[in-house]
Amino acid sequence: MAFATEPASKNRPDCSSPPRVVILGGGYGGVYTALGLQKAARNGLIHLSIISRENFFLAQPMLAEVVSGSIEPPHIISPIRRLCPKSNFHQAEIEDIDLDKRLVVVRYREQPDFHYIPFDHLVLAVGSSTDLSGTPGVAAHSFSFKTLGDAIALRSHLISILEKADVEPDANRKNSLLTFVVAGGGYTGVEVSAEINDFVKEASQSYQHIEQTEVNVVLLQGSSRILPELDAESADFSQRVLERKGIEVRLDTRVTGATSESVTLKNGSNISTRTLVAAIGSVGNPLLEKLSCERDLRGRPVVDSNLMLVGNPNVWAVGDCVAIPNAVSDQPCPPTAQCAIRAGKHLSKNILATIADQSVKSFAYKDRGVFVPLGRFSGAARIMGFKVSGFWAWWMYRTFFLLQLPRLKRKIQVLIDWSLELVFPRDIVNLDITKSHQTTQSHYDPGQIIFSQGDLAQGFFIILDGRVEVIREKDGGSISIATLSTGDYFGEMSLLYGVRHTATIKAITAVDVVIMNANDFTMLASSSSDFRKLFSKAMTERLSGLGIENPNEISQSEHEQINDNGKS
């Protein structure tokens, strides 16, 4: 990345200024480190800055309950500016880190220029990332589950699915709509599958043509048991609870591909579904890949027992973006919220000790307990070496994370949400917050129909990779008219003439396409002279092959002769 020619010291305070502590990330590790430094910042001992993509802190362990409506979305987030009022907060994208020049490169939203934030002490708390690109179609046709937006989108989708299933006359399509697949049997996958199961079955009671027995939730786990973080007995108990609730658990099962209508498994079988939640694909944060530092076998930067990046003085790190050794165990610290909280508090003390030229202390993490909610009134837990299951595990899970929630206001709001849930059914209002015009990307497997002759025209398709076949159905037979490949487009004729698709498009190979919304395409075609010329020329060539000189003379019967495809 190119740096500006302006001197790096432009924004630096003079030598008498307090040390600059910059925290990257607004999750548990970053926020709790900042909370531990608030008093020092208030007293002028340090200059504290926080840089995060979002301007709020998210209580990640409660995210699954947003899907089911047990908790209202705003109640598990807190504005970082109010949590840490003595810090200088920057809502920005972190573009690069220059350890030599002691600079963080950021870009503020809707601003093209880079900005440079100098530091004396840097805290890396940027979390991990998700990469689903290795499995065809999964990134395009699944719901990830890391952000509040992910949870809201999934909840909206579930309600939309129920609306569609309630009026679907075809039994096979209805079964596909009411099949919900969750890939990944760790903490996140188990929690999400349990919440989906509870919510959809409860909500189905408000739909006249959906029975609870028609709802099918499938949890896929690539290893021999779910919840590898727990001991075998607790994991087996959790699986029995899920199965008793009606969730199908498939072990030693991996996803190898996905489309908008199915999930392909490693054994070659398919699950017909319109809902795939991907609780898999956790990888290191790309921002840290460029750093010159020691790394573990998974490629994560390694910190020493004091939480300082090995070989980089005054560069610290917490959370699951790095490998943290444990002074009381030969295993690295787990990537959990409670570990990040305690590491953040410990790190703030070490930073202040370093600034004061005092000795620092090694971080020792002793697991006080593990909680796994398994849906309403059920859970599994291991607390201080004791195993707890059922209602009391569920109650302790909620109590623990309620107490960990920052700010009294949020604690009260969540407590009220939980109390109302015990008396009233959960809401099924579908708030569509997506933009009405959008361009999306989609993946299709070989042999899959992209659209059929006679379907309503809904989009303009551009092939990114792969080949498709254009098929005309006439007089009870099918004729292959053309083959389209990378760079070709199709669907424009039906949109421009306002008719149904006049041909079937079938994937020959695996195909990736960009789909432009019909309204966006029409607006683009009518407003751009270049596009008008392009499509006018293409249509003229195709119509002339049918002996039609004037496109305005096309009748409905003549539409049936038009080959609904084009070349780029």
C-alpha positions as CSV (number, residue, x, y, z in Angstrom):
1,M,0.0,0.0,0.0
2,A,1.3,3.5,-0.9
3,F,1.7,6.0,1.9
4,A,1.2,9.7,1.5
5,T,4.3,11.8,1.0
6,E,3.5,14.0,4.0
7,P,5.7,13.4,7.0
8,A,4.5,10.7,9.4
9,S,5.0,13.1,12.3
10,K,2.4,15.6,11.0
11,N,-0.2,14.5,13.5
12,R,2.2,13.7,16.3
13,P,2.0,15.6,19.6
14,D,5.1,17.1,21.0
15,C,7.5,15.1,23.2
16,S,5.8,16.2,26.4
17,S,2.5,14.7,25.3
18,P,1.2,11.5,26.9
19,P,1.8,8.2,25.2
20,R,-0.6,7.4,22.4
21,V,-2.5,4.1,22.9
22,V,-4.4,3.0,19.8
23,I,-6.9,0.1,20.0
24,L,-7.9,-1.7,16.8
25,G,-11.3,-3.3,17.1
26,G,-14.5,-2.8,19.1
27,G,-15.2,-6.3,20.3
28,Y,-14.8,-7.8,23.7
29,G,-11.0,-7.6,23.7
30,G,-10.8,-4.1,22.4
31,V,-13.6,-2.6,24.5
32,Y,-12.6,-4.2,27.8
33,T,-9.0,-3.0,27.2
34,A,-10.3,0.5,26.6
35,L,-12.5,0.3,29.7
36,G,-9.4,-0.5,31.8
37,L,-7.6,2.5,30.4
38,Q,-10.4,5.1,30.9
39,K,-9.1,6.4,34.3
40,A,-5.6,6.9,32.9
41,A,-7.0,8.7,29.9
42,R,-9.2,10.9,32.1
43,N,-6.2,11.8,34.2
44,G,-4.1,12.7,31.1
45,L,-1.6,9.8,31.6
46,I,-2.3,8.5,28.1
47,H,-4.0,9.6,24.8
48,L,-6.5,6.8,24.0
49,S,-7.9,6.1,20.5
50,I,-10.2,3.3,19.3
51,I,-10.7,2.4,15.7
52,S,-13.6,0.2,14.6
53,R,-15.7,-0.5,11.5
54,E,-18.9,-0.2,13.6
55,N,-19.6,2.5,16.2
56,F,-21.1,0.0,18.6
57,F,-20.1,-3.0,20.8
58,L,-22.0,-6.2,20.1
59,A,-22.7,-8.8,22.8
60,Q,-21.8,-11.7,20.5
61,P,-23.0,-14.6,22.7
62,M,-26.6,-13.2,22.6
63,L,-26.7,-12.9,18.8
64,A,-28.6,-16.1,18.2
65,E,-31.5,-14.9,20.4
66,V,-32.0,-12.0,17.9
67,V,-32.8,-14.6,15.3
68,S,-35.6,-16.0,17.4
69,G,-36.9,-12.6,18.6
70,S,-36.1,-13.4,22.2
71,I,-34.0,-10.2,22.3
72,E,-34.6,-7.0,20.4
73,P,-31.5,-6.2,18.2
74,P,-30.7,-2.7,19.7
75,H,-30.6,-4.2,23.2
76,I,-27.4,-6.2,22.7
77,I,-25.3,-3.3,21.3
78,S,-23.9,-0.3,23.1
79,P,-22.4,2.8,21.5
80,I,-18.6,2.7,22.0
81,R,-18.5,6.5,22.4
82,R,-20.6,6.2,25.6
83,L,-18.9,3.1,26.9
84,C,-15.5,4.7,26.6
85,P,-16.1,8.5,26.7
86,K,-12.5,9.3,27.4
87,S,-11.3,7.8,24.2
88,N,-11.0,9.3,20.7
89,F,-13.2,7.1,18.6
90,H,-12.8,6.6,14.9
91,Q,-15.4,4.7,12.9
92,A,-13.3,3.7,9.9
93,E,-11.9,0.9,7.8
94,I,-8.4,-0.1,8.9
95,E,-6.5,-0.4,5.7
96,D,-2.9,-1.1,6.9
97,I,-0.6,-1.1,9.8
98,D,3.0,0.2,9.5
99,L,4.9,-1.1,12.6
100,D,8.1,0.6,11.5
101,K,6.6,4.1,11.2
102,R,4.2,3.4,14.1
103,L,1.2,4.4,12.0
104,V,-2.3,2.9,11.4
105,V,-3.7,3.7,8.0
106,V,-7.5,4.2,8.0
107,R,-10.2,5.3,5.5
108,Y,-13.4,7.0,6.8
109,R,-16.7,6.1,5.2
110,E,-17.4,7.8,1.9
111,Q,-14.0,9.5,2.0
112,P,-11.4,8.6,-0.6
113,D,-8.3,9.8,1.2
114,F,-6.2,7.7,3.7
115,H,-5.7,9.1,7.2
116,Y,-2.8,8.2,9.4
117,I,-3.1,7.7,13.1
118,P,0.3,7.4,15.0
119,F,0.7,5.3,18.0
120,D,3.2,4.5,20.8
121,H,1.3,1.5,22.0
122,L,-0.9,-0.5,19.6
123,V,-3.6,-3.1,20.6
124,L,-4.7,-5.6,18.0
125,A,-8.2,-6.8,18.8
126,V,-9.7,-7.1,15.3
127,G,-11.1,-10.6,15.7
128,S,-11.2,-13.3,13.1
129,S,-12.7,-13.4,9.6
130,T,-14.9,-15.8,7.6
131,D,-13.8,-17.2,4.3
132,L,-16.3,-19.4,2.4
133,S,-14.8,-19.1,-1.0
134,G,-13.3,-22.6,-1.0
135,T,-16.7,-24.2,-1.3
136,P,-18.6,-23.5,-4.5
137,G,-21.8,-21.5,-4.0
138,V,-21.7,-21.4,-0.2
139,A,-20.6,-17.7,0.0
140,A,-23.4,-16.7,-2.5
141,H,-26.2,-18.8,-1.1
142,S,-25.7,-19.0,2.7
143,F,-26.2,-16.8,5.7
144,S,-23.0,-16.1,7.6
145,F,-23.4,-15.4,11.4
146,K,-21.0,-12.9,12.8
147,T,-22.7,-9.5,12.8
148,L,-26.0,-8.0,14.0
149,G,-26.9,-7.5,10.3
150,D,-26.4,-11.2,9.7
151,A,-28.9,-12.0,12.5
152,I,-31.5,-9.5,11.4
153,A,-31.2,-10.7,7.7
154,L,-31.6,-14.4,8.8
155,R,-34.6,-13.6,10.9
156,S,-36.3,-11.7,8.1
157,H,-35.5,-14.6,5.7
158,L,-37.1,-17.2,8.1
159,I,-40.3,-15.2,8.3
160,S,-40.4,-14.8,4.5
161,I,-39.9,-18.5,4.1
162,L,-42.9,-19.2,6.3
163,E,-45.0,-16.8,4.3
164,K,-44.0,-18.6,1.1
165,A,-44.5,-22.1,2.5
166,D,-48.0,-21.2,3.7
167,V,-49.2,-20.6,0.2
168,E,-47.1,-23.2,-1.7
169,P,-49.3,-25.9,-3.3
170,D,-46.5,-28.2,-4.4
171,A,-45.5,-30.6,-1.6
172,N,-41.8,-31.0,-2.7
173,R,-41.3,-27.2,-2.9
174,K,-43.0,-26.8,0.5
175,N,-40.7,-29.4,2.0
176,S,-37.7,-27.6,0.5
177,L,-38.9,-24.3,2.0
178,L,-39.4,-25.7,5.4
179,T,-35.9,-27.4,5.5
180,F,-33.3,-25.3,7.3
181,V,-29.7,-26.4,7.2
182,V,-26.9,-25.2,9.5
183,A,-23.3,-26.1,8.6
184,G,-21.0,-26.3,11.6
185,G,-21.6,-28.0,14.9
186,G,-19.6,-25.7,17.2
187,Y,-20.9,-23.2,19.6
188,T,-22.4,-20.9,16.9
189,G,-24.0,-23.7,14.8
190,V,-25.6,-25.4,17.8
191,E,-27.0,-22.2,19.2
192,V,-28.4,-21.0,15.8
193,S,-29.9,-24.4,14.9
194,A,-31.7,-24.5,18.3
195,E,-33.0,-21.0,18.0
196,I,-34.2,-21.5,14.4
197,N,-36.0,-24.7,15.5
198,D,-37.8,-23.1,18.4
199,F,-38.7,-19.9,16.5
200,V,-40.0,-21.5,13.3
201,K,-42.0,-24.2,15.1
202,E,-43.6,-21.6,17.4
203,A,-44.2,-19.2,14.6
204,S,-45.8,-21.9,12.4
205,Q,-48.8,-22.0,14.8
206,S,-49.8,-18.6,13.2
207,Y,-49.9,-20.1,9.7
208,Q,-53.0,-22.1,8.8
209,H,-51.3,-24.3,6.2
210,I,-48.0,-25.2,8.1
211,E,-47.7,-28.0,10.7
212,Q,-44.9,-28.1,13.2
213,T,-44.1,-31.6,12.0
214,E,-43.3,-30.2,8.5
215,V,-40.4,-28.1,9.9
216,N,-37.0,-29.8,9.4
217,V,-33.8,-28.4,10.9
218,V,-30.6,-30.2,9.9
219,L,-27.3,-29.6,11.7
220,L,-24.2,-30.7,9.8
221,Q,-20.9,-31.4,11.6
222,G,-17.7,-32.4,9.8
223,S,-16.2,-34.3,12.8
224,S,-17.4,-37.3,14.8
225,R,-19.3,-35.2,17.4
226,I,-20.7,-31.7,17.9
227,L,-19.3,-29.1,20.3
228,P,-15.6,-30.2,20.3
229,E,-15.0,-27.4,22.9
230,L,-16.9,-29.5,25.5
231,D,-16.1,-32.9,27.0
232,A,-17.6,-35.9,25.2
233,E,-20.4,-36.5,27.8
234,S,-21.6,-32.9,27.6
235,A,-21.5,-32.9,23.8
236,D,-23.5,-36.2,23.7
237,F,-26.1,-34.7,26.1
238,S,-26.4,-31.7,23.9
239,Q,-26.9,-33.8,20.8
240,R,-29.6,-35.8,22.5
241,V,-31.4,-32.6,23.5
242,L,-31.3,-31.3,20.0
243,E,-32.6,-34.5,18.6
244,R,-35.4,-34.6,21.2
245,K,-36.4,-31.2,20.0
246,G,-36.6,-32.5,16.4
247,I,-33.3,-31.4,15.0
248,E,-31.6,-33.8,12.7
249,V,-27.8,-34.0,13.6
250,R,-25.5,-35.5,10.9
251,L,-22.0,-36.2,12.0
252,D,-18.9,-36.7,9.7
253,T,-20.8,-34.7,7.1
254,R,-19.3,-31.8,5.1
255,V,-20.8,-29.3,2.7
256,T,-19.1,-29.4,-0.7
257,G,-21.3,-27.0,-2.6
258,A,-24.6,-25.0,-2.5
259,T,-27.1,-23.4,-4.9
260,S,-30.2,-21.3,-4.2
261,E,-32.2,-24.5,-3.9
262,S,-29.9,-27.2,-2.5
263,V,-26.9,-28.1,-0.4
264,T,-24.4,-30.7,-1.8
265,L,-22.7,-33.0,0.7
266,K,-19.3,-34.8,0.5
267,N,-21.0,-38.2,0.0
268,G,-22.6,-36.8,-3.2
269,S,-26.1,-36.5,-1.8
270,N,-28.1,-33.3,-1.8
271,I,-30.4,-31.6,0.7
272,S,-33.2,-29.6,-1.0
273,T,-33.4,-26.3,1.0
274,R,-33.8,-22.6,0.6
275,T,-31.9,-21.8,3.9
276,L,-28.3,-22.5,4.6
277,V,-26.5,-21.0,7.6
278,A,-22.8,-21.2,7.4
279,A,-21.3,-21.4,10.9
280,I,-18.0,-22.5,9.3
281,G,-15.0,-21.0,7.5
282,S,-13.4,-19.1,10.4
283,V,-9.9,-17.8,9.3
284,G,-7.4,-15.3,10.5
285,N,-7.9,-11.6,9.9
286,P,-6.4,-10.5,6.6
287,L,-5.3,-7.3,8.1
288,L,-2.7,-9.1,10.2
289,E,-1.3,-11.2,7.3
290,K,1.1,-8.5,6.3
291,L,2.7,-8.1,9.8
292,S,6.2,-9.4,10.2
293,C,5.9,-11.6,13.3
294,E,5.9,-15.1,14.7
295,R,2.9,-17.2,13.8
296,D,1.3,-20.5,15.0
297,L,0.3,-23.4,12.8
298,R,-3.0,-21.7,11.8
299,G,-1.1,-18.6,10.7
300,R,-2.2,-16.4,13.6
301,P,0.3,-14.0,15.1
302,V,1.7,-15.2,18.4
303,V,1.9,-13.1,21.6
304,D,4.0,-13.8,24.7
305,S,2.6,-14.5,28.1
306,N,2.4,-10.7,28.7
307,L,0.1,-10.3,25.6
308,M,2.8,-8.5,23.6
309,L,3.3,-9.5,20.0
310,V,6.5,-11.5,19.9
311,G,9.4,-9.4,18.5
312,N,7.4,-6.2,18.4
313,P,7.7,-4.0,21.6
314,N,4.6,-2.1,22.7
315,V,2.4,-4.0,20.1
316,W,-0.2,-5.9,22.1
317,A,-3.0,-8.2,21.1
318,V,-6.1,-9.9,22.6
319,G,-9.0,-12.0,21.2
320,D,-9.3,-14.7,18.6
321,C,-7.2,-12.8,16.0
322,V,-4.0,-14.0,17.7
323,A,-2.7,-17.1,19.5
324,I,-2.5,-16.4,23.2
325,P,-0.5,-18.8,25.4
326,N,-1.9,-19.8,28.8
327,A,0.3,-19.6,31.9
328,V,-1.8,-22.4,33.5
329,S,-2.1,-24.7,30.5
330,D,-0.1,-26.0,27.6
331,Q,-3.0,-25.2,25.3
332,P,-3.6,-21.7,23.8
333,C,-6.5,-19.6,25.3
334,P,-9.9,-20.4,23.8
335,P,-11.5,-17.9,21.4
336,T,-14.4,-17.1,23.8
337,A,-16.0,-13.9,25.0
338,Q,-15.1,-14.5,28.7
339,C,-11.4,-15.1,27.8
340,A,-11.4,-11.9,25.7
341,I,-12.9,-9.9,28.6
342,R,-10.3,-11.1,31.1
343,A,-7.5,-10.7,28.7
344,G,-8.6,-7.1,27.9
345,K,-8.7,-6.2,31.6
346,H,-5.2,-7.8,32.1
347,L,-3.8,-6.1,29.1
348,S,-4.8,-2.6,30.2
349,K,-2.9,-3.2,33.5
350,N,0.2,-4.3,31.5
351,I,0.1,-1.3,29.2
352,L,-0.1,1.1,32.2
353,A,2.7,-0.8,33.9
354,T,4.9,-0.5,30.8
355,I,4.3,3.2,30.5
356,A,5.2,3.6,34.2
357,D,8.3,1.5,33.8
358,Q,7.0,-1.1,36.1
359,S,7.0,-4.9,35.7
360,V,4.2,-6.6,33.8
361,K,2.4,-9.8,34.7
362,S,1.8,-13.0,32.7
363,F,-1.8,-13.7,31.7
364,A,-3.2,-16.8,33.2
365,Y,-6.6,-18.0,32.1
366,K,-8.4,-20.6,34.0
367,D,-11.7,-21.6,32.4
368,R,-14.5,-20.9,34.9
369,G,-17.1,-22.6,32.8
370,V,-18.6,-23.2,29.4
371,F,-22.2,-22.5,28.5
372,V,-24.1,-23.8,25.5
373,P,-27.8,-22.8,25.2
374,L,-29.9,-25.5,23.5
375,G,-33.1,-23.6,22.9
376,R,-35.8,-22.5,25.3
377,F,-35.3,-23.8,28.9
378,S,-32.5,-26.1,28.0
379,G,-28.7,-25.9,28.0
380,A,-25.4,-27.6,28.8
381,A,-22.7,-26.2,30.9
382,R,-19.4,-27.0,32.7
383,I,-18.9,-24.7,35.7
384,M,-15.8,-25.0,37.9
385,G,-15.4,-28.6,36.9
386,F,-19.1,-29.5,37.5
387,K,-21.4,-30.5,34.7
388,V,-24.9,-29.0,34.6
389,S,-27.6,-29.7,32.1
390,G,-31.2,-28.8,31.3
391,F,-33.0,-25.8,32.8
392,W,-30.4,-24.8,35.3
393,A,-27.6,-24.7,32.6
394,W,-29.9,-22.5,30.5
395,W,-30.7,-20.2,33.4
396,M,-27.0,-19.9,34.4
397,Y,-26.0,-19.1,30.8
398,R,-28.5,-16.2,30.6
399,T,-27.5,-14.9,34.1
400,F,-23.8,-15.0,33.3
401,F,-24.0,-13.1,30.0
402,L,-26.6,-10.7,31.3
403,L,-24.1,-9.7,34.0
404,Q,-21.4,-9.3,31.4
405,L,-23.5,-7.0,29.3
406,P,-22.2,-3.4,29.5
407,R,-24.4,-0.6,30.9
408,L,-27.3,-1.0,33.3
409,K,-29.8,0.3,30.6
410,R,-29.0,-2.7,28.3
411,K,-29.2,-5.2,31.2
412,I,-32.7,-3.9,32.1
413,Q,-33.9,-4.0,28.4
414,V,-32.7,-7.6,27.9
415,L,-34.3,-8.7,31.2
416,I,-37.6,-7.1,30.1
417,D,-37.3,-8.9,26.7
418,W,-36.8,-12.2,28.4
419,S,-39.7,-11.6,30.8
420,L,-42.1,-10.7,28.0
421,E,-41.0,-13.8,26.1
422,L,-42.3,-16.0,28.9
423,V,-45.8,-14.4,28.6
424,F,-46.3,-13.5,24.9
425,P,-45.4,-15.3,21.7
426,R,-42.4,-14.0,19.8
427,D,-43.0,-11.5,17.1
428,I,-43.3,-12.6,13.4
429,V,-43.3,-9.1,11.8
430,N,-41.1,-9.2,8.7
431,L,-39.2,-5.9,8.4
432,D,-37.7,-5.8,4.9
433,I,-34.7,-3.5,5.3
434,T,-33.0,-4.4,2.0
435,K,-32.7,-2.0,-0.9
436,S,-35.4,-2.4,-3.5
437,H,-32.8,-2.2,-6.3
438,Q,-29.7,-4.4,-6.0
439,T,-27.2,-6.5,-7.9
440,T,-26.3,-9.9,-6.6
441,Q,-24.1,-12.8,-7.5
442,S,-25.3,-16.4,-7.8
443,H,-23.9,-19.9,-8.4
444,Y,-25.5,-22.8,-10.3
445,D,-24.4,-26.4,-10.5
446,P,-24.1,-28.4,-13.8
447,G,-27.6,-29.3,-15.0
448,Q,-29.4,-26.7,-12.9
449,I,-32.1,-24.6,-14.6
450,I,-31.4,-20.9,-14.1
451,F,-34.8,-20.0,-15.4
452,S,-37.4,-21.7,-17.6
453,Q,-39.3,-20.7,-20.7
454,G,-42.4,-19.0,-19.6
455,D,-41.1,-17.7,-16.3
456,L,-41.5,-14.0,-15.4
457,A,-38.5,-11.9,-16.3
458,Q,-36.9,-10.6,-13.1
459,G,-33.2,-9.9,-13.9
460,F,-30.4,-9.4,-16.4
461,F,-27.7,-12.1,-16.2
462,I,-23.9,-11.8,-16.9
463,I,-21.8,-14.9,-16.9
464,L,-18.7,-14.6,-14.7
465,D,-17.5,-18.1,-15.2
466,G,-18.8,-21.3,-16.8
467,R,-21.2,-22.2,-19.7
468,V,-24.9,-22.3,-20.2
469,E,-27.2,-23.8,-22.8
470,V,-30.2,-21.9,-24.4
471,I,-33.1,-24.2,-25.0
472,R,-36.4,-23.5,-26.9
473,E,-39.4,-25.6,-26.1
474,K,-41.9,-26.0,-28.9
475,D,-44.5,-28.5,-30.0
476,G,-43.7,-30.8,-27.1
477,G,-39.9,-30.9,-27.9
478,S,-36.8,-29.1,-26.9
479,I,-34.2,-27.6,-29.2
480,S,-30.7,-26.4,-28.2
481,I,-30.3,-23.0,-29.8
482,A,-27.0,-21.6,-28.4
483,T,-24.2,-22.0,-25.9
484,L,-23.1,-19.0,-23.8
485,S,-19.9,-18.7,-21.8
486,T,-17.9,-16.3,-19.7
487,G,-18.7,-12.7,-20.6
488,D,-22.0,-13.4,-22.4
489,Y,-25.3,-12.2,-21.1
490,F,-28.9,-13.2,-21.2
491,G,-32.4,-12.2,-20.0
492,E,-32.4,-8.7,-21.6
493,M,-34.9,-9.4,-24.3
494,S,-37.7,-10.3,-21.9
495,L,-37.0,-7.2,-19.8
496,L,-36.9,-4.8,-22.7
497,Y,-40.1,-6.1,-24.3
498,G,-41.9,-6.8,-21.1
499,V,-42.7,-10.5,-21.8
500,R,-42.0,-13.8,-20.1
501,H,-38.8,-15.6,-20.9
502,T,-38.9,-17.1,-24.3
503,A,-36.2,-19.8,-23.7
504,T,-34.9,-22.0,-20.9
505,I,-31.3,-21.4,-19.6
506,K,-29.6,-24.5,-18.3
507,A,-26.1,-24.7,-16.7
508,I,-23.7,-26.9,-18.6
509,T,-20.9,-26.5,-16.2
510,A,-20.7,-24.9,-12.7
511,V,-21.8,-21.3,-13.4
512,D,-21.3,-18.0,-11.5
513,V,-23.4,-15.1,-12.7
514,V,-24.1,-11.5,-11.7
515,I,-27.8,-10.7,-11.6
516,M,-28.9,-7.1,-12.1
517,N,-32.4,-6.3,-10.7
518,A,-35.0,-5.7,-13.5
519,N,-35.6,-2.1,-12.4
520,D,-31.9,-1.3,-12.3
521,F,-31.4,-2.8,-15.8
522,T,-34.3,-0.9,-17.3
523,M,-33.1,2.3,-15.8
524,L,-29.6,1.7,-17.1
525,A,-30.8,0.7,-20.5
526,S,-33.0,3.8,-20.8
527,S,-30.6,6.3,-19.4
528,S,-27.3,5.3,-21.1
529,S,-26.9,5.9,-24.8
530,D,-24.0,3.4,-24.9
531,F,-26.2,0.6,-23.5
532,R,-29.0,1.6,-25.9
533,K,-26.7,1.2,-28.8
534,L,-25.3,-2.1,-27.6
535,F,-28.7,-3.7,-27.0
536,S,-30.3,-2.1,-30.1
537,K,-27.5,-3.6,-32.3
538,A,-27.8,-7.1,-30.6
539,M,-31.6,-7.1,-31.0
540,T,-31.5,-6.0,-34.6
541,E,-29.1,-8.8,-35.5
542,R,-31.3,-11.4,-33.9
543,L,-34.5,-10.1,-35.2
544,S,-33.2,-9.8,-38.8
545,G,-32.4,-13.6,-38.6
546,L,-36.1,-14.1,-38.0
547,G,-37.1,-11.8,-41.0
548,I,-38.3,-9.0,-38.8
549,E,-37.1,-5.5,-39.8
550,N,-38.9,-3.3,-37.3
551,P,-38.7,-4.3,-33.6
552,N,-41.9,-2.3,-32.9
553,E,-43.8,-4.7,-35.1
554,I,-43.2,-7.7,-32.8
555,S,-46.4,-9.3,-31.7
556,Q,-46.9,-11.6,-28.8
557,S,-46.7,-14.6,-31.2
558,E,-43.5,-13.3,-32.7
559,H,-42.0,-13.0,-29.2
560,E,-42.0,-16.8,-29.0
561,Q,-39.5,-16.9,-31.9
562,I,-37.0,-14.6,-30.2
563,N,-33.9,-16.2,-28.9
564,D,-33.6,-14.7,-25.4
565,N,-29.8,-14.5,-25.3
566,G,-26.9,-12.2,-26.3
567,K,-23.2,-11.9,-26.7
568,S,-21.1,-9.4,-24.9
